[in-house]
């Protein structure tokens, strides 16, 4: 089911199903935050479309931060071995599911909103939520 195989292809995978199997606190370290993230191991069923090979359905197991986990229908970058229908999920460059990248992007969005508000002339009505409200909304949208 979850054997170790040499991954020979890059691919895109669509999440068909995702189920939590364990949870806990994982120390991810650094990145401008306290380094602790609530995580869970998940079993996933994926529809995998490899570069240069026929598509296949496979199972994978991956630890995700609970607030930054994919849902059914989301696409992921993966490495795979089509011959053995083995898959490894790669979130190293995906700000939707990599907590460190997601927090950097969120901080950048909040700073951009702050800067935009500071450029407005005095007395300009608030057309958008405050920075704190925007941050809270972004967190709710993620999970």
C-alpha positions as CSV (number, residue, x, y, z in Angstrom):
1,X,0.0,0.0,0.0
2,X,2.6,2.6,1.0
3,X,5.9,1.0,-0.1
4,X,9.1,2.9,-0.8
5,X,9.9,3.0,-4.6
6,X,12.2,5.1,-6.7
7,X,10.1,7.9,-8.1
8,X,10.7,8.3,-11.9
9,X,8.1,10.9,-13.0
10,X,6.8,14.3,-12.1
11,X,3.0,14.5,-12.0
12,X,-0.1,16.3,-11.0
13,X,-2.5,14.5,-8.7
14,X,-6.1,15.3,-7.8
15,X,-7.3,14.4,-4.3
16,X,-10.2,11.9,-4.5
17,X,-10.3,11.2,-0.8
18,X,-8.4,12.4,2.3
19,X,-8.8,10.8,5.8
20,X,-6.9,11.7,9.0
21,X,-5.2,8.8,10.8
22,X,-3.2,10.4,13.6
23,X,-2.7,13.9,15.0
24,X,-0.3,15.8,17.2
25,X,2.1,18.7,17.5
26,X,5.0,18.8,15.2
27,X,7.9,21.2,15.6
28,X,8.7,22.7,12.2
29,X,11.1,25.3,13.5
30,X,12.0,28.8,12.4
31,X,10.2,30.9,9.8
32,X,9.3,33.8,12.0
33,X,6.8,32.0,14.1
34,X,7.0,29.6,17.1
35,X,7.7,26.5,15.0
36,X,4.9,24.4,16.4
37,X,2.1,23.3,14.1
38,X,-0.9,21.0,14.7
39,X,-0.5,18.3,12.2
40,X,-2.2,15.0,11.3
41,X,-1.2,12.1,9.2
42,X,-3.6,11.6,6.3
43,X,-4.4,8.7,4.0
44,X,-5.2,10.0,0.5
45,X,-6.5,8.5,-2.6
46,X,-5.2,10.4,-5.7
47,X,-5.8,10.4,-9.4
48,X,-2.3,10.8,-10.7
49,X,-1.4,12.2,-14.2
50,X,2.3,11.6,-14.8
51,X,4.3,13.5,-17.4
52,X,4.8,11.0,-20.2
53,X,2.9,8.0,-18.7
54,X,-0.7,6.9,-18.4
55,X,-2.9,8.2,-15.5
56,X,-3.5,6.0,-12.5
57,X,-5.2,6.0,-9.1
58,X,-3.0,5.5,-6.1
59,X,-2.9,5.7,-2.3
60,X,-0.5,8.0,-0.4
61,X,0.2,8.9,3.2
62,X,1.3,12.4,4.1
63,X,1.5,14.6,7.2
64,X,-0.2,18.0,6.8
65,X,-0.7,20.9,9.1
66,X,-4.4,20.7,10.0
67,X,-5.2,24.2,8.9
68,X,-3.2,23.7,5.6
69,X,-4.4,20.4,4.4
70,X,-5.9,19.7,1.0
71,X,-9.5,18.7,0.4
72,X,-11.1,16.4,-2.2
73,X,-10.8,18.1,-5.6
74,X,-7.5,19.9,-4.8
75,X,-4.5,19.3,-7.0
76,X,-1.1,18.5,-5.7
77,X,2.4,18.3,-7.2
78,X,3.8,14.7,-6.8
79,X,6.6,12.5,-7.8
80,X,5.6,9.0,-8.8
81,X,6.5,5.6,-10.2
82,X,3.8,4.7,-12.7
83,X,5.1,1.1,-13.0
84,X,4.5,0.5,-9.3
85,X,1.7,3.1,-9.0
86,X,3.7,4.7,-6.1
87,X,3.4,8.4,-5.2
88,X,5.2,10.9,-3.0
89,X,3.4,14.3,-2.4
90,X,5.6,17.4,-2.7
91,X,4.3,20.5,-0.9
92,X,7.7,22.2,-0.7
93,X,6.7,25.0,-3.1
94,X,2.9,25.1,-2.5
95,X,1.8,28.0,-0.3
96,X,-1.7,26.4,0.0
97,X,-0.4,23.5,2.0
98,X,3.1,24.4,3.3
99,X,2.5,26.3,6.6
100,X,5.8,28.3,6.3
101,X,5.0,29.5,2.8
102,X,1.3,30.1,3.7
103,X,2.3,32.3,6.6
104,X,4.7,34.3,4.5
105,X,2.1,34.9,1.8
106,X,-0.5,35.8,4.5
107,X,1.9,38.3,6.1
108,X,2.6,39.8,2.6
109,X,-1.1,40.2,1.9
110,X,-1.7,41.8,5.3
111,X,1.2,44.2,4.7
112,X,0.0,45.1,1.2
113,X,-3.5,45.8,2.6
114,X,-2.0,48.0,5.4
115,X,0.1,49.9,2.9
116,X,-2.9,50.4,0.6
117,X,-4.9,51.8,3.6
118,X,-2.1,54.1,4.6
119,X,-2.0,55.6,1.0
120,X,-5.7,56.6,1.2
121,X,-6.4,60.2,2.1
122,X,-7.8,61.0,5.6
123,X,-11.5,60.5,5.9
124,X,-11.7,57.9,3.2
125,X,-14.4,55.5,4.3
126,X,-13.4,51.9,5.0
127,X,-14.5,49.9,2.0
128,X,-12.6,46.8,3.0
129,X,-12.3,45.0,6.4
130,X,-9.5,46.0,8.8
131,X,-6.2,44.2,8.5
132,X,-7.2,42.0,11.5
133,X,-10.5,41.2,9.9
134,X,-8.8,40.3,6.6
135,X,-6.4,38.1,8.5
136,X,-9.2,36.4,10.4
137,X,-11.2,35.9,7.2
138,X,-8.2,34.3,5.4
139,X,-7.7,31.9,8.3
140,X,-11.4,30.9,8.2
141,X,-11.2,30.4,4.5
142,X,-8.3,28.0,4.9
143,X,-10.0,25.8,7.4
